[in-house]
Amino acid sequence: MTLMNFRTILRLLLCLCIGGSLAACQDSAPIQLGFVAGLSGRVADLGVAGRNGVQLAVEQRNAAGGIDGRLIDLIVRDDKQNPETAKRVVGELIRENVELIIGPMTSSMAMAVMPQLNASNSILLSPTVATTDLAAKDDNFLRVMSVTADYVAKSARYQYHKLGIRTVAALYDMDNRAYSESWLKEFRTAFAALGGRVVLAKSFRSGNDTVFQPLVQQLLAAKADSVLIISNAVDSALICQQVRKLVPEQRIAMAEWASTERFTELAGSTAEGVVVAQYIDRNDSTKRYQDFLMNYRARFKQEPGFAGLAGYDAALVALKAYSIRKPGESLKQAIIGRKSFQGGQQQLNIDRFGDADRRTFVTVVRDNHYVTLE
Amino acid sequence: MAIRRLRWVLSLQPLLAIILPFGVVVLLGMLWIQPQIRSDIETRQRQLARAVGMQVESHLHAGAAMVRAAAVVNLKGILPQPEHQRPLNALLETTETISSLYVVAADGKVSDVALKKGDEKHRTDLIGLNLFANPLFRELSQDGKPRWSKTFLSVIHGGLVAAYGVQDDGTTLIGEVDLSFLTKFLQQISTESDLLILIIDQNGQIVADNDGLYTAQQLNIGNIGLVRTGLETKAPSTGQFQFAGRAMIGSISPIRSVDWHILVAKTNSSLYHTVSEIGLIVLVAAIGALAVGILTSIFIARKLASRFDDLSRHAQSIAQGGRSGDWPSSSIDAFSQLSGSLQLMARRLQDSETLYRTLFERLPDGVVLWELPSLTPKQFNTAAHTQLGYTRDEFAELRAEDFHASSSDANIADHQETLKQQGIASFETVYRTKAGESRSMFITLESIELAGQPMVLAIHRDISAWKVAEEEKQNTNELLGMFMQHSPIYTFIKEVTPSESRVLLASENYLQMIGIPGSEMVGKTMSELYPAELSAKMTADDWQVVTDEKVLEIEEEFNGRSYTSIKFPILQGTKTLLAGYTIDITERKHAEEKRLNLERQMLHLQKLESLGLLAGGIAHDFNNILMIITGNADMGLIRIAKGQGPAEHLQRIKQAADTAADLAQQMLAYSGKGTFLVESLDLNQLLEEMLHILQVSISKNVSLQLNLSKQLPAVEADATQMRQIIMNLIINASEAIGKQSGVITVTTNTITCSNTDSQDPWQKEGISSGEYVYLEIADNGCGMNKSTLGKLFDPFFTTKFTGRGLGMSAVQGIVRSHQGAINVSSEPGQGSTFEIRLPASGLPAAPPGIKTSPENWKGQGRVLLVDDEEAVRNIGSEMLTELGFSVVTASDGSDALDTYRTTQGIDLVILDLTMPQMNGEQCLRELRQINPDIKVIMSSGYSELRDAQFLMEQGLVGFIQKPYWMDTLRETIQKASMAV
């Protein structure tokens, strides 16, 4: 080999190494997946469980080699259940060119951040936002959860037909206004369509300064057949405690928002008999769901609840979108194009507006556990 | 083998020499330093984790202690309800660890609650709260052991809390720990900005962190290997892990009382920051030094390479035919030496090229380098084209078949095949010259490769002359063979070695000599043909011939016949050959012997005749002398009887005795035994002393001229005899001149004789080489004819009416007795020249004729006279007594010894040389043994010059010849008495 040939080969190798390194850098750069939720405060149980579900899905996918050899980097941000905080952290993620952000977990936070999302190339994929205010809109909002109307109708029907409830006194959290007002409105409509009536609806703002006993006294003074709580698990548990203290036999129903294990833990025996419609079949014995439960419990030493499953489902949808996305196709187009995704428990169908169709189950708390009724 | 540029090699090697050690050092450093640093870091982390854990535990213990104290206060019923709130509130205020305190009844309902100021509004909500399902309440209800709970959301503020519960007598006190306070606590103890401190619960969930970032988020990090290990082993562990996208080194340590763990970690970059900084500085410095070193080595390599390039270019120019010139020089010793060596090598190569080019061109054989397959001459020397008559340009255009005139194509094919198979082929062939002549050639072909191209090297040797010579040689051999076959004399050619002579050729007539024809003798050695002794001599003689390279003529005897062999060497290359003839001289020898016998008989007769003549002459002279003696003796007696004086007759007797002594002396001189007193003699001085007497002795009409050489060396001679010679020759010369006017010239000189000329007449006289004193006596008389010259030195030969004819014989005898020689040259009417050569002695001459003793000298003492003749003893005794000595006598040597031993006072011995039984020489030796200082005079009737000189060297003090006169006796004894 002459010196000239050797030098030429050396130069070629160097160029190949540099180019290859650059290409490899590009190819091997992790996929950034954002997550926004309330990880602290009174609604932290939703956010923590949702994050855990997403984290489980991401860790499972990374262990399997990622997507096309690229690992997924989960970037978690705490919106503290504060709209300004939510906007700020979402803005950070958008600036970091995070294409897909899973979350938020509450409708009010989703409503707060949608304007900046719609103005960006990023999309929001919420595990648990159910407000109808974001339904049937061609925007950058997608979800794996049905809208509140689905749950509300089922709950109303069950209470009216199965429980014989004719009057309801409601207490709802204005901090998650988009959800709570949406839920109440839909319930009022559905219940009224059945012949029932919401005799009282009181709002409150979740926070450290809220004292529930006076509110509960006012609610019970309406002497409705059932008390309807539209709030987070912690506040719902405290409200339950107050209701049972005053009227131990009072029927209580609540929105699916509070149907976490934290509610049963905090409510204790006062949660007994509370009816809630939710999108998780607690009696599901399928392998897929059982494997999910086993893996979640092993990983986090907790029950996932609906939030954990919802987060897991959202992550599955997002990861699937990354893996099937065609060159030049957006993730939204990939999700809407595929339509159907397999979740941790059930098949998810996402329409062209990014809204999901999910089965709803009526459950009742028995012995501190959620039991599916229908 | 791959070729690399020198510059590249010189650059690369220093690079490797620099980089490799650098790399090794870096590698070793990394292999050793990094683990050491990591170990130190992990140790510090463990210590910090342990310390922080202890602080947290201490803090929690304080809270737990407060709950236990509250239990005591409450359970002991110190104060009834609701008054015991105040102490509970007071207790709650004593610690920041517990944020609220629940008093729970056995049914799980909160019966009382102590709250921090600011949270009291929640009392109504909290009183009656059902905590039956609370995991802590359940566990306390089961075993009643105080314990810490897992983390949970507080109903008061919704944040993450943990609780410590104590149960006694059905009442449970649960104190909630505000984990945000722990966060603050961790922040306080976290003095370093990049330090991460996590409190992890038993499920791997972050309870609190010093940043407050993860506290409320309930982040589960149980999947981190270090955390998992810590949770599983509940033992301190240290290791690396990834957290929030950062690589960290941390240590996890259990807080056993609450089943929590403390994790303390720092980022790798932070931990290794200082080391990294230092390492970076060192690395930068090393890289800088490395770069400087590399650049320097590259620069130096380039400089070195450029020097080699210069040398290479210069060498290339020489290789392309340029002149050597001056090679590039350098201040570096190695380069300078290399340049000098290359210059020397180039010069030698050029010289070698010149030499070999010259040799190539000067070779007598044609050398051609044929190109293949065209068989055109690529290179050839001068002989190649000149031997065929072509010019160089003409030959360059030829091809091999243009001048190849040989045999059949089949032979050529064979040669080509041989060349192909073996690479070399040799054969004879015929070439045609340009003029059309045929030349016999011997061709040698060899396949070679030159500059990668196959070629044939051909050597063309013109053997035409050789072939002609071979033919002539063949003819000569045939002629020689015929000659040898028919030779009348024995002829032979032999090959000789030191140990044997082997016949190569021999004449056929050897059949007559040894019974074997010459053809059968070929190849045989002398030992195979002749008897051992003869063959050995023949072999030795043959070897001597060839080694001395001289002709040898020898006589040999074989089988009773005599042969003369003439052998001569033949130089033929390395062979030692010898040729010769052997002639049968048996018949000739017989004839020669007969002739010699006749000559001897004639000589004998001549001698007898001469002796007769001599004896007759001597008898005649002595008869005359005796007549005088006897006659005068008778007359003297008659006179005495008559009473008259006999003096006159005695005087005549004495004269006659003198004449007899003189005659005896002449005879002795003729016989060469006359000299007896040798001395270093200057002839010039002797001649000058004799000048007067010589002038008186010659005729007055004759002039005498002396041409005497100066610086004439002395001769060892008897002065008396020299005078006799001179006198005889001068008188003869004068008589030869006669009555006319004439000149006698006497010349002396020094002459050097050499015996190389065998024709020199002086060689016949038998004188040896050396320096001689030359005496010439020349006359311009009548000269002598050849007949007279032939008899000149014969005794008693004379041409004069008077004279006995003994003079010249005496002269010859004297000259010969002095180891000299005499030569005569004479022509009738041209005068005669007598030349005498006597050996020069080299000793200084002694002045002649010194008389030492006066006539009246008398001696004293005793003399022992020893002589076997009584008459001599008698007359001697009388003479000695007359000289004044007392005398004792002895008759022989033995008698003399006895007498000497028994007689006292013997001062002198006169000893006869010739005596029977013990002669004088023997007696002298015996006497000297008795007395080493004895004085002895030897006497003799005839003198042997050689013996006299020898005896003188043995200690004789004198020599006296008989008969001696009184004066001679007196003089001799006086000289002897003066001898030491």
Chai-1 contact restraints between the chains, C-beta under 6 A:
chainA,res_idxA,chainB,res_idxB,connection_type,confidence,min_distance_angstrom,max_distance_angstrom,comment,restraint_id
A,M1,B,A2,contact,1.0,0.0,6.0,A-B,restraint_1
A,L3,B,R5,contact,1.0,0.0,6.0,A-B,restraint_2
A,L3,B,W8,contact,1.0,0.0,6.0,A-B,restraint_3
A,L39,B,Q217,contact,1.0,0.0,6.0,A-B,restraint_4
A,S40,B,A216,contact,1.0,0.0,6.0,A-B,restraint_5
A,G41,B,G158,contact,1.0,0.0,6.0,A-B,restraint_6
A,R42,B,G158,contact,1.0,0.0,6.0,A-B,restraint_7
A,V48,B,Q218,contact,1.0,0.0,6.0,A-B,restraint_8
A,N208,B,H157,contact,1.0,0.0,6.0,A-B,restraint_9
A,V211,B,K121,contact,1.0,0.0,6.0,A-B,restraint_10
A,V211,B,D125,contact,1.0,0.0,6.0,A-B,restraint_11
A,F212,B,D125,contact,1.0,0.0,6.0,A-B,restraint_12
A,Q213,B,T124,contact,1.0,0.0,6.0,A-B,restraint_13
A,Q213,B,D125,contact,1.0,0.0,6.0,A-B,restraint_14
A,V234,B,L153,contact,1.0,0.0,6.0,A-B,restraint_15
A,V234,B,G158,contact,1.0,0.0,6.0,A-B,restraint_16
A,L238,B,D125,contact,1.0,0.0,6.0,A-B,restraint_17
A,L238,B,V155,contact,1.0,0.0,6.0,A-B,restraint_18
A,Q241,B,L129,contact,1.0,0.0,6.0,A-B,restraint_19
A,Q241,B,N130,contact,1.0,0.0,6.0,A-B,restraint_20
A,K245,B,G128,contact,1.0,0.0,6.0,A-B,restraint_21
A,R262,B,L153,contact,1.0,0.0,6.0,A-B,restraint_22
A,L266,B,V155,contact,1.0,0.0,6.0,A-B,restraint_23
A,G268,B,N130,contact,1.0,0.0,6.0,A-B,restraint_24
A,G268,B,F132,contact,1.0,0.0,6.0,A-B,restraint_25
A,G268,B,A133,contact,1.0,0.0,6.0,A-B,restraint_26
A,S269,B,N130,contact,1.0,0.0,6.0,A-B,restraint_27
A,S269,B,F132,contact,1.0,0.0,6.0,A-B,restraint_28
A,T270,B,N130,contact,1.0,0.0,6.0,A-B,restraint_29
A,F300,B,N220,contact,1.0,0.0,6.0,A-B,restraint_30
A,K301,B,N203,contact,1.0,0.0,6.0,A-B,restraint_31
A,N368,B,A133,contact,1.0,0.0,6.0,A-B,restraint_32
